[in-house]
């Protein structure tokens, strides 16, 4: 009986914690874009086409396009 009360209390506490109290994890998209483009080792004028699945890493695309242009590449889309 004691174990089931403890399990219920643990489950209740996990649900009762507001989402705002959870740590917010974010990605450093500018740093990721720099790393990707550096590893591509683009030559001036090289063409790059960036594709993303809708909803996945969409926020990375503008940073990636910017880094491609800074590196002398041609951003196709």
PyMOL Python script that loads the backbone (N, CA, C, O; Angstrom):
from pymol import cmd

cmd.read_pdbstr("""\
ATOM      1  N   UNK A   1       0.827  -1.196   0.000  1.00  0.00           N
ATOM      2  CA  UNK A   1       0.000   0.000   0.000  1.00  0.00           C
ATOM      3  C   UNK A   1       0.866   1.253   0.000  1.00  0.00           C
ATOM      4  O   UNK A   1       0.557   2.216  -0.701  1.00  0.00           O
ATOM      5  N   UNK A   2       1.926   1.251   0.763  1.00  0.00           N
ATOM      6  CA  UNK A   2       2.783   2.421   0.846  1.00  0.00           C
ATOM      7  C   UNK A   2       3.447   2.724  -0.498  1.00  0.00           C
ATOM      8  O   UNK A   2       3.588   3.887  -0.876  1.00  0.00           O
ATOM      9  N   UNK A   3       3.850   1.684  -1.212  1.00  0.00           N
ATOM     10  CA  UNK A   3       4.506   1.882  -2.512  1.00  0.00           C
ATOM     11  C   UNK A   3       3.544   2.517  -3.514  1.00  0.00           C
ATOM     12  O   UNK A   3       3.961   3.364  -4.305  1.00  0.00           O
ATOM     13  N   UNK A   4       2.276   2.130  -3.500  1.00  0.00           N
ATOM     14  CA  UNK A   4       1.329   2.699  -4.460  1.00  0.00           C
ATOM     15  C   UNK A   4       1.043   4.163  -4.140  1.00  0.00           C
ATOM     16  O   UNK A   4       0.856   4.962  -5.057  1.00  0.00           O
ATOM     17  N   UNK A   5       1.006   4.534  -2.855  1.00  0.00           N
ATOM     18  CA  UNK A   5       0.827   5.937  -2.478  1.00  0.00           C
ATOM     19  C   UNK A   5       2.011   6.762  -2.955  1.00  0.00           C
ATOM     20  O   UNK A   5       1.846   7.875  -3.455  1.00  0.00           O
ATOM     21  N   UNK A   6       3.205   6.207  -2.798  1.00  0.00           N
ATOM     22  CA  UNK A   6       4.418   6.914  -3.209  1.00  0.00           C
ATOM     23  C   UNK A   6       4.428   7.096  -4.735  1.00  0.00           C
ATOM     24  O   UNK A   6       4.796   8.164  -5.223  1.00  0.00           O
ATOM     25  N   UNK A   7       4.034   6.081  -5.477  1.00  0.00           N
ATOM     26  CA  UNK A   7       3.993   6.167  -6.936  1.00  0.00           C
ATOM     27  C   UNK A   7       2.966   7.216  -7.364  1.00  0.00           C
ATOM     28  O   UNK A   7       3.228   7.991  -8.283  1.00  0.00           O
ATOM     29  N   UNK A   8       1.811   7.251  -6.716  1.00  0.00           N
ATOM     30  CA  UNK A   8       0.787   8.228  -7.041  1.00  0.00           C
ATOM     31  C   UNK A   8       1.282   9.636  -6.763  1.00  0.00           C
ATOM     32  O   UNK A   8       1.069  10.540  -7.571  1.00  0.00           O
ATOM     33  N   UNK A   9       1.942   9.832  -5.626  1.00  0.00           N
ATOM     34  CA  UNK A   9       2.458  11.149  -5.258  1.00  0.00           C
ATOM     35  C   UNK A   9       3.517  11.598  -6.254  1.00  0.00           C
ATOM     36  O   UNK A   9       3.554  12.770  -6.629  1.00  0.00           O
ATOM     37  N   UNK A  10       4.374  10.688  -6.685  1.00  0.00           N
ATOM     38  CA  UNK A  10       5.402  11.019  -7.670  1.00  0.00           C
ATOM     39  C   UNK A  10       4.759  11.435  -8.986  1.00  0.00           C
ATOM     40  O   UNK A  10       5.171  12.424  -9.593  1.00  0.00           O
ATOM     41  N   UNK A  11       3.756  10.689  -9.430  1.00  0.00           N
ATOM     42  CA  UNK A  11       3.065  11.016 -10.672  1.00  0.00           C
ATOM     43  C   UNK A  11       2.340  12.349 -10.554  1.00  0.00           C
ATOM     44  O   UNK A  11       2.348  13.142 -11.495  1.00  0.00           O
ATOM     45  N   UNK A  12       1.715  12.605  -9.414  1.00  0.00           N
ATOM     46  CA  UNK A  12       1.007  13.859  -9.196  1.00  0.00           C
ATOM     47  C   UNK A  12       1.971  15.034  -9.230  1.00  0.00           C
ATOM     48  O   UNK A  12       1.675  16.059  -9.844  1.00  0.00           O
ATOM     49  N   UNK A  13       3.109  14.900  -8.586  1.00  0.00           N
ATOM     50  CA  UNK A  13       4.093  15.984  -8.553  1.00  0.00           C
ATOM     51  C   UNK A  13       4.640  16.277  -9.946  1.00  0.00           C
ATOM     52  O   UNK A  13       4.891  17.435 -10.283  1.00  0.00           O
ATOM     53  N   UNK A  14       4.825  15.248 -10.748  1.00  0.00           N
ATOM     54  CA  UNK A  14       5.345  15.443 -12.102  1.00  0.00           C
ATOM     55  C   UNK A  14       4.340  16.211 -12.955  1.00  0.00           C
ATOM     56  O   UNK A  14       4.729  17.024 -13.793  1.00  0.00           O
ATOM     57  N   UNK A  15       3.047  15.956 -12.746  1.00  0.00           N
ATOM     58  CA  UNK A  15       2.018  16.639 -13.518  1.00  0.00           C
ATOM     59  C   UNK A  15       1.777  18.036 -12.963  1.00  0.00           C
ATOM     60  O   UNK A  15       1.454  18.951 -13.720  1.00  0.00           O
ATOM     61  N   UNK A  16       1.926  18.214 -11.665  1.00  0.00           N
ATOM     62  CA  UNK A  16       1.602  19.476 -11.022  1.00  0.00           C
ATOM     63  C   UNK A  16       2.652  20.559 -11.267  1.00  0.00           C
ATOM     64  O   UNK A  16       2.374  21.737 -11.046  1.00  0.00           O
ATOM     65  N   UNK A  17       3.845  20.191 -11.717  1.00  0.00           N
ATOM     66  CA  UNK A  17       4.886  21.183 -11.966  1.00  0.00           C
ATOM     67  C   UNK A  17       4.525  21.946 -13.245  1.00  0.00           C
ATOM     68  O   UNK A  17       4.356  21.338 -14.302  1.00  0.00           O
ATOM     69  N   UNK A  18       4.407  23.267 -13.151  1.00  0.00           N
ATOM     70  CA  UNK A  18       4.043  24.023 -14.351  1.00  0.00           C
ATOM     71  C   UNK A  18       5.145  23.963 -15.408  1.00  0.00           C
ATOM     72  O   UNK A  18       6.325  23.828 -15.086  1.00  0.00           O
ATOM     73  N   UNK A  19       4.743  24.066 -16.659  1.00  0.00           N
ATOM     74  CA  UNK A  19       5.696  23.984 -17.769  1.00  0.00           C
ATOM     75  C   UNK A  19       6.731  25.098 -17.690  1.00  0.00           C
ATOM     76  O   UNK A  19       7.862  24.917 -18.141  1.00  0.00           O
ATOM     77  N   UNK A  20       6.367  26.248 -17.125  1.00  0.00           N
ATOM     78  CA  UNK A  20       7.296  27.368 -17.037  1.00  0.00           C
ATOM     79  C   UNK A  20       8.470  27.054 -16.120  1.00  0.00           C
ATOM     80  O   UNK A  20       9.532  27.666 -16.238  1.00  0.00           O
ATOM     81  N   UNK A  21       8.287  26.104 -15.209  1.00  0.00           N
ATOM     82  CA  UNK A  21       9.361  25.760 -14.281  1.00  0.00           C
ATOM     83  C   UNK A  21      10.398  24.841 -14.925  1.00  0.00           C
ATOM     84  O   UNK A  21      11.489  24.662 -14.384  1.00  0.00           O
ATOM     85  N   UNK A  22      10.061  24.259 -16.075  1.00  0.00           N
ATOM     86  CA  UNK A  22      10.985  23.370 -16.770  1.00  0.00           C
ATOM     87  C   UNK A  22      12.072  24.200 -17.432  1.00  0.00           C
ATOM     88  O   UNK A  22      11.802  25.303 -17.907  1.00  0.00           O
ATOM     89  N   UNK A  23      13.305  23.685 -17.470  1.00  0.00           N
ATOM     90  CA  UNK A  23      14.369  24.448 -18.125  1.00  0.00           C
ATOM     91  C   UNK A  23      14.086  24.578 -19.620  1.00  0.00           C
ATOM     92  O   UNK A  23      13.641  23.628 -20.265  1.00  0.00           O
ATOM     93  N   UNK A  24      14.350  25.758 -20.154  1.00  0.00           N
ATOM     94  CA  UNK A  24      14.119  26.027 -21.568  1.00  0.00           C
ATOM     95  C   UNK A  24      15.401  25.727 -22.336  1.00  0.00           C
ATOM     96  O   UNK A  24      16.433  26.357 -22.102  1.00  0.00           O
ATOM     97  N   UNK A  25      15.335  24.775 -23.240  1.00  0.00           N
ATOM     98  CA  UNK A  25      16.497  24.422 -24.036  1.00  0.00           C
ATOM     99  C   UNK A  25      16.393  25.102 -25.392  1.00  0.00           C
ATOM    100  O   UNK A  25      15.371  24.998 -26.070  1.00  0.00           O
ATOM    101  N   UNK A  26      17.456  25.798 -25.785  1.00  0.00           N
ATOM    102  CA  UNK A  26      17.472  26.469 -27.077  1.00  0.00           C
ATOM    103  C   UNK A  26      18.746  26.108 -27.810  1.00  0.00           C
ATOM    104  O   UNK A  26      19.754  25.749 -27.202  1.00  0.00           O
ATOM    105  N   UNK A  27      18.684  26.208 -29.108  1.00  0.00           N
ATOM    106  CA  UNK A  27      19.854  25.951 -29.932  1.00  0.00           C
ATOM    107  C   UNK A  27      20.428  27.281 -30.410  1.00  0.00           C
ATOM    108  O   UNK A  27      19.685  28.233 -30.652  1.00  0.00           O
ATOM    109  N   UNK A  28      21.730  27.344 -30.543  1.00  0.00           N
ATOM    110  CA  UNK A  28      22.406  28.540 -31.034  1.00  0.00           C
ATOM    111  C   UNK A  28      22.489  28.421 -32.555  1.00  0.00           C
ATOM    112  O   UNK A  28      23.492  27.957 -33.098  1.00  0.00           O
ATOM    113  N   UNK A  29      21.415  28.849 -33.239  1.00  0.00           N
ATOM    114  CA  UNK A  29      21.347  28.688 -34.691  1.00  0.00           C
ATOM    115  C   UNK A  29      22.460  29.420 -35.435  1.00  0.00           C
ATOM    116  O   UNK A  29      22.997  28.862 -36.392  1.00  0.00           O
ATOM    117  N   UNK A  30      22.841  30.648 -35.045  1.00  0.00           N
ATOM    118  CA  UNK A  30      23.953  31.292 -35.749  1.00  0.00           C
ATOM    119  C   UNK A  30      25.252  30.481 -35.657  1.00  0.00           C
ATOM    120  O   UNK A  30      25.983  30.368 -36.641  1.00  0.00           O
ATOM    121  N   UNK A  31      25.534  29.925 -34.494  1.00  0.00           N
ATOM    122  CA  UNK A  31      26.756  29.117 -34.330  1.00  0.00           C
ATOM    123  C   UNK A  31      26.662  27.823 -35.132  1.00  0.00           C
ATOM    124  O   UNK A  31      27.650  27.389 -35.725  1.00  0.00           O
ATOM    125  N   UNK A  32      25.481  27.205 -35.155  1.00  0.00           N
ATOM    126  CA  UNK A  32      25.299  25.986 -35.949  1.00  0.00           C
ATOM    127  C   UNK A  32      25.508  26.271 -37.432  1.00  0.00           C
ATOM    128  O   UNK A  32      26.166  25.499 -38.130  1.00  0.00           O
ATOM    129  N   UNK A  33      24.947  27.384 -37.915  1.00  0.00           N
ATOM    130  CA  UNK A  33      25.089  27.748 -39.323  1.00  0.00           C
ATOM    131  C   UNK A  33      26.550  28.005 -39.676  1.00  0.00           C
ATOM    132  O   UNK A  33      27.021  27.570 -40.727  1.00  0.00           O
ATOM    133  N   UNK A  34      27.264  28.706 -38.804  1.00  0.00           N
ATOM    134  CA  UNK A  34      28.696  28.956 -39.040  1.00  0.00           C
ATOM    135  C   UNK A  34      29.449  27.648 -39.158  1.00  0.00           C
ATOM    136  O   UNK A  34      30.275  27.481 -40.055  1.00  0.00           O
ATOM    137  N   UNK A  35      29.169  26.729 -38.265  1.00  0.00           N
ATOM    138  CA  UNK A  35      29.865  25.437 -38.270  1.00  0.00           C
ATOM    139  C   UNK A  35      29.573  24.640 -39.542  1.00  0.00           C
ATOM    140  O   UNK A  35      30.478  24.065 -40.146  1.00  0.00           O
ATOM    141  N   UNK A  36      28.312  24.612 -39.937  1.00  0.00           N
ATOM    142  CA  UNK A  36      27.924  23.861 -41.134  1.00  0.00           C
ATOM    143  C   UNK A  36      28.616  24.432 -42.367  1.00  0.00           C
ATOM    144  O   UNK A  36      29.176  23.686 -43.170  1.00  0.00           O
ATOM    145  N   UNK A  37      28.578  25.755 -42.517  1.00  0.00           N
ATOM    146  CA  UNK A  37      29.173  26.392 -43.698  1.00  0.00           C
ATOM    147  C   UNK A  37      30.690  26.244 -43.677  1.00  0.00           C
ATOM    148  O   UNK A  37      31.306  26.034 -44.722  1.00  0.00           O
ATOM    149  N   UNK A  38      31.293  26.350 -42.503  1.00  0.00           N
ATOM    150  CA  UNK A  38      32.753  26.154 -42.407  1.00  0.00           C
ATOM    151  C   UNK A  38      33.120  24.745 -42.860  1.00  0.00           C
ATOM    152  O   UNK A  38      34.117  24.562 -43.559  1.00  0.00           O
ATOM    153  N   UNK A  39      32.335  23.756 -42.474  1.00  0.00           N
ATOM    154  CA  UNK A  39      32.631  22.379 -42.868  1.00  0.00           C
ATOM    155  C   UNK A  39      32.329  22.111 -44.342  1.00  0.00           C
ATOM    156  O   UNK A  39      32.900  21.194 -44.933  1.00  0.00           O
ATOM    157  N   UNK A  40      31.439  22.902 -44.937  1.00  0.00           N
ATOM    158  CA  UNK A  40      31.183  22.774 -46.367  1.00  0.00           C
ATOM    159  C   UNK A  40      32.393  23.229 -47.184  1.00  0.00           C
ATOM    160  O   UNK A  40      32.597  22.776 -48.311  1.00  0.00           O
ATOM    161  N   UNK A  41      33.192  24.126 -46.607  1.00  0.00           N
ATOM    162  CA  UNK A  41      34.396  24.648 -47.264  1.00  0.00           C
ATOM    163  C   UNK A  41      34.055  25.158 -48.667  1.00  0.00           C
ATOM    164  O   UNK A  41      34.629  24.729 -49.668  1.00  0.00           O
ATOM    165  N   UNK A  42      33.096  26.092 -48.698  1.00  0.00           N
ATOM    166  CA  UNK A  42      32.614  26.626 -49.970  1.00  0.00           C
ATOM    167  C   UNK A  42      33.702  27.412 -50.694  1.00  0.00           C
ATOM    168  O   UNK A  42      34.511  28.106 -50.079  1.00  0.00           O
ATOM    169  N   UNK A  43      33.694  27.282 -52.002  1.00  0.00           N
ATOM    170  CA  UNK A  43      34.551  28.084 -52.868  1.00  0.00           C
ATOM    171  C   UNK A  43      33.700  29.239 -53.383  1.00  0.00           C
ATOM    172  O   UNK A  43      32.488  29.077 -53.525  1.00  0.00           O
ATOM    173  N   UNK A  44      34.290  30.398 -53.668  1.00  0.00           N
ATOM    174  CA  UNK A  44      33.497  31.530 -54.175  1.00  0.00           C
ATOM    175  C   UNK A  44      32.685  31.134 -55.414  1.00  0.00           C
ATOM    176  O   UNK A  44      33.204  30.548 -56.363  1.00  0.00           O
ATOM    177  N   UNK A  45      31.408  31.471 -55.368  1.00  0.00           N
ATOM    178  CA  UNK A  45      30.524  31.168 -56.485  1.00  0.00           C
ATOM    179  C   UNK A  45      29.845  29.813 -56.411  1.00  0.00           C
ATOM    180  O   UNK A  45      28.960  29.527 -57.217  1.00  0.00           O
ATOM    181  N   UNK A  46      30.239  28.970 -55.461  1.00  0.00           N
ATOM    182  CA  UNK A  46      29.579  27.659 -55.333  1.00  0.00           C
ATOM    183  C   UNK A  46      28.116  27.865 -54.973  1.00  0.00           C
ATOM    184  O   UNK A  46      27.781  28.751 -54.187  1.00  0.00           O
ATOM    185  N   UNK A  47      27.251  27.048 -55.549  1.00  0.00           N
ATOM    186  CA  UNK A  47      25.814  27.165 -55.329  1.00  0.00           C
ATOM    187  C   UNK A  47      25.370  26.244 -54.199  1.00  0.00           C
ATOM    188  O   UNK A  47      25.826  25.106 -54.079  1.00  0.00           O
ATOM    189  N   UNK A  48      24.453  26.776 -53.363  1.00  0.00           N
ATOM    190  CA  UNK A  48      23.945  26.019 -52.219  1.00  0.00           C
ATOM    191  C   UNK A  48      22.425  26.088 -52.214  1.00  0.00           C
ATOM    192  O   UNK A  48      21.846  27.169 -52.311  1.00  0.00           O
ATOM    193  N   UNK A  49      21.791  24.946 -52.102  1.00  0.00           N
ATOM    194  CA  UNK A  49      20.342  24.860 -52.002  1.00  0.00           C
ATOM    195  C   UNK A  49      20.005  24.276 -50.629  1.00  0.00           C
ATOM    196  O   UNK A  49      20.384  23.145 -50.324  1.00  0.00           O
ATOM    197  N   UNK A  50      19.297  25.042 -49.806  1.00  0.00           N
ATOM    198  CA  UNK A  50      18.939  24.606 -48.453  1.00  0.00           C
ATOM    199  C   UNK A  50      17.490  24.129 -48.434  1.00  0.00           C
ATOM    200  O   UNK A  50      16.591  24.826 -48.905  1.00  0.00           O
ATOM    201  N   UNK A  51      17.277  22.954 -47.895  1.00  0.00           N
ATOM    202  CA  UNK A  51      15.934  22.392 -47.766  1.00  0.00           C
ATOM    203  C   UNK A  51      15.676  22.040 -46.315  1.00  0.00           C
ATOM    204  O   UNK A  51      16.586  21.616 -45.602  1.00  0.00           O
ATOM    205  N   UNK A  52      14.443  22.212 -45.877  1.00  0.00           N
ATOM    206  CA  UNK A  52      14.079  21.834 -44.509  1.00  0.00           C
ATOM    207  C   UNK A  52      12.682  21.236 -44.523  1.00  0.00           C
ATOM    208  O   UNK A  52      11.809  21.681 -45.268  1.00  0.00           O
ATOM    209  N   UNK A  53      12.488  20.244 -43.710  1.00  0.00           N
ATOM    210  CA  UNK A  53      11.163  19.676 -43.526  1.00  0.00           C
ATOM    211  C   UNK A  53      10.340  20.702 -42.754  1.00  0.00           C
ATOM    212  O   UNK A  53      10.823  21.230 -41.752  1.00  0.00           O
ATOM    213  N   UNK A  54       9.115  21.003 -43.182  1.00  0.00           N
ATOM    214  CA  UNK A  54       8.314  22.006 -42.467  1.00  0.00           C
ATOM    215  C   UNK A  54       8.214  21.696 -40.976  1.00  0.00           C
ATOM    216  O   UNK A  54       7.821  20.601 -40.574  1.00  0.00           O
ATOM    217  N   UNK A  55       8.574  22.672 -40.183  1.00  0.00           N
ATOM    218  CA  UNK A  55       8.498  22.533 -38.736  1.00  0.00           C
ATOM    219  C   UNK A  55       9.760  22.021 -38.075  1.00  0.00           C
ATOM    220  O   UNK A  55       9.863  22.064 -36.849  1.00  0.00           O
ATOM    221  N   UNK A  56      10.725  21.539 -38.845  1.00  0.00           N
ATOM    222  CA  UNK A  56      11.968  21.039 -38.268  1.00  0.00           C
ATOM    223  C   UNK A  56      13.132  21.924 -38.696  1.00  0.00           C
ATOM    224  O   UNK A  56      13.458  22.001 -39.881  1.00  0.00           O
ATOM    225  N   UNK A  57      13.739  22.574 -37.756  1.00  0.00           N
ATOM    226  CA  UNK A  57      14.906  23.423 -37.986  1.00  0.00           C
ATOM    227  C   UNK A  57      14.639  24.545 -38.983  1.00  0.00           C
ATOM    228  O   UNK A  57      15.563  25.013 -39.649  1.00  0.00           O
ATOM    229  N   UNK A  58      13.397  24.978 -39.092  1.00  0.00           N
ATOM    230  CA  UNK A  58      13.076  26.108 -39.970  1.00  0.00           C
ATOM    231  C   UNK A  58      13.827  27.362 -39.552  1.00  0.00           C
ATOM    232  O   UNK A  58      14.215  28.165 -40.401  1.00  0.00           O
ATOM    233  N   UNK A  59      14.035  27.538 -38.255  1.00  0.00           N
ATOM    234  CA  UNK A  59      14.711  28.734 -37.754  1.00  0.00           C
ATOM    235  C   UNK A  59      16.187  28.761 -38.130  1.00  0.00           C
ATOM    236  O   UNK A  59      16.810  29.821 -38.076  1.00  0.00           O
ATOM    237  N   UNK A  60      16.755  27.635 -38.503  1.00  0.00           N
ATOM    238  CA  UNK A  60      18.164  27.572 -38.893  1.00  0.00           C
ATOM    239  C   UNK A  60      18.385  28.114 -40.305  1.00  0.00           C
ATOM    240  O   UNK A  60      19.459  28.637 -40.601  1.00  0.00           O
ATOM    241  N   UNK A  61      17.394  27.999 -41.170  1.00  0.00           N
ATOM    242  CA  UNK A  61      17.559  28.329 -42.587  1.00  0.00           C
ATOM    243  C   UNK A  61      18.037  29.771 -42.825  1.00  0.00           C
ATOM    244  O   UNK A  61      18.987  29.952 -43.587  1.00  0.00           O
ATOM    245  N   UNK A  62      17.439  30.799 -42.222  1.00  0.00           N
ATOM    246  CA  UNK A  62      17.933  32.159 -42.495  1.00  0.00           C
ATOM    247  C   UNK A  62      19.394  32.348 -42.083  1.00  0.00           C
ATOM    248  O   UNK A  62      20.150  33.043 -42.763  1.00  0.00           O
ATOM    249  N   UNK A  63      19.781  31.737 -40.986  1.00  0.00           N
ATOM    250  CA  UNK A  63      21.170  31.850 -40.529  1.00  0.00           C
ATOM    251  C   UNK A  63      22.107  31.129 -41.487  1.00  0.00           C
ATOM    252  O   UNK A  63      23.205  31.605 -41.773  1.00  0.00           O
ATOM    253  N   UNK A  64      21.669  29.992 -41.971  1.00  0.00           N
ATOM    254  CA  UNK A  64      22.459  29.219 -42.914  1.00  0.00           C
ATOM    255  C   UNK A  64      22.635  29.986 -44.225  1.00  0.00           C
ATOM    256  O   UNK A  64      23.734  30.027 -44.779  1.00  0.00           O
ATOM    257  N   UNK A  65      21.571  30.585 -44.714  1.00  0.00           N
ATOM    258  CA  UNK A  65      21.634  31.359 -45.958  1.00  0.00           C
ATOM    259  C   UNK A  65      22.593  32.539 -45.805  1.00  0.00           C
ATOM    260  O   UNK A  65      23.374  32.831 -46.710  1.00  0.00           O
ATOM    261  N   UNK A  66      22.531  33.205 -44.671  1.00  0.00           N
ATOM    262  CA  UNK A  66      23.411  34.345 -44.404  1.00  0.00           C
ATOM    263  C   UNK A  66      24.875  33.919 -44.395  1.00  0.00           C
ATOM    264  O   UNK A  66      25.724  34.583 -44.988  1.00  0.00           O
ATOM    265  N   UNK A  67      25.163  32.820 -43.727  1.00  0.00           N
ATOM    266  CA  UNK A  67      26.555  32.343 -43.657  1.00  0.00           C
ATOM    267  C   UNK A  67      27.072  31.905 -45.025  1.00  0.00           C
ATOM    268  O   UNK A  67      28.247  32.099 -45.338  1.00  0.00           O
ATOM    269  N   UNK A  68      26.195  31.314 -45.843  1.00  0.00           N
ATOM    270  CA  UNK A  68      26.576  30.920 -47.199  1.00  0.00           C
ATOM    271  C   UNK A  68      26.979  32.156 -47.997  1.00  0.00           C
ATOM    272  O   UNK A  68      27.995  32.142 -48.692  1.00  0.00           O
ATOM    273  N   UNK A  69      26.191  33.218 -47.901  1.00  0.00           N
ATOM    274  CA  UNK A  69      26.500  34.460 -48.623  1.00  0.00           C
ATOM    275  C   UNK A  69      27.779  35.094 -48.107  1.00  0.00           C
ATOM    276  O   UNK A  69      28.578  35.607 -48.891  1.00  0.00           O
ATOM    277  N   UNK A  70      27.982  35.064 -46.786  1.00  0.00           N
ATOM    278  CA  UNK A  70      29.222  35.604 -46.222  1.00  0.00           C
ATOM    279  C   UNK A  70      30.452  34.844 -46.721  1.00  0.00           C
ATOM    280  O   UNK A  70      31.524  35.425 -46.890  1.00  0.00           O
ATOM    281  N   UNK A  71      30.288  33.547 -46.952  1.00  0.00           N
ATOM    282  CA  UNK A  71      31.401  32.716 -47.386  1.00  0.00           C
ATOM    283  C   UNK A  71      31.648  32.813 -48.896  1.00  0.00           C
ATOM    284  O   UNK A  71      32.572  32.186 -49.414  1.00  0.00           O
ATOM    285  N   UNK A  72      30.821  33.602 -49.605  1.00  0.00           N
ATOM    286  CA  UNK A  72      31.023  33.763 -51.035  1.00  0.00           C
ATOM    287  C   UNK A  72      30.220  32.781 -51.877  1.00  0.00           C
ATOM    288  O   UNK A  72      30.359  32.744 -53.099  1.00  0.00           O
ATOM    289  N   UNK A  73      29.389  31.994 -51.227  1.00  0.00           N
ATOM    290  CA  UNK A  73      28.565  31.047 -51.958  1.00  0.00           C
ATOM    291  C   UNK A  73      27.337  31.734 -52.534  1.00  0.00           C
ATOM    292  O   UNK A  73      27.014  32.862 -52.163  1.00  0.00           O
ATOM    293  N   UNK A  74      26.666  31.058 -53.429  1.00  0.00           N
ATOM    294  CA  UNK A  74      25.437  31.576 -54.038  1.00  0.00           C
ATOM    295  C   UNK A  74      24.274  30.803 -53.435  1.00  0.00           C
ATOM    296  O   UNK A  74      24.151  29.592 -53.620  1.00  0.00           O
ATOM    297  N   UNK A  75      23.420  31.526 -52.709  1.00  0.00           N
ATOM    298  CA  UNK A  75      22.270  30.892 -52.070  1.00  0.00           C
ATOM    299  C   UNK A  75      21.140  30.781 -53.078  1.00  0.00           C
ATOM    300  O   UNK A  75      20.627  31.798 -53.544  1.00  0.00           O
ATOM    301  N   UNK A  76      20.745  29.567 -53.421  1.00  0.00           N
ATOM    302  CA  UNK A  76      19.684  29.363 -54.405  1.00  0.00           C
ATOM    303  C   UNK A  76      18.301  29.405 -53.783  1.00  0.00           C
ATOM    304  O   UNK A  76      17.343  29.776 -54.460  1.00  0.00           O
ATOM    305  N   UNK A  77      18.167  29.045 -52.539  1.00  0.00           N
ATOM    306  CA  UNK A  77      16.889  29.101 -51.819  1.00  0.00           C
ATOM    307  C   UNK A  77      16.989  28.327 -50.543  1.00  0.00           C
ATOM    308  O   UNK A  77      16.018  28.251 -49.790  1.00  0.00           O
TER     309      UNK A  77
END
""", "prot")
cmd.dss("prot")
cmd.show_as("cartoon", "prot")
cmd.util.cbc("prot")
cmd.orient("prot")
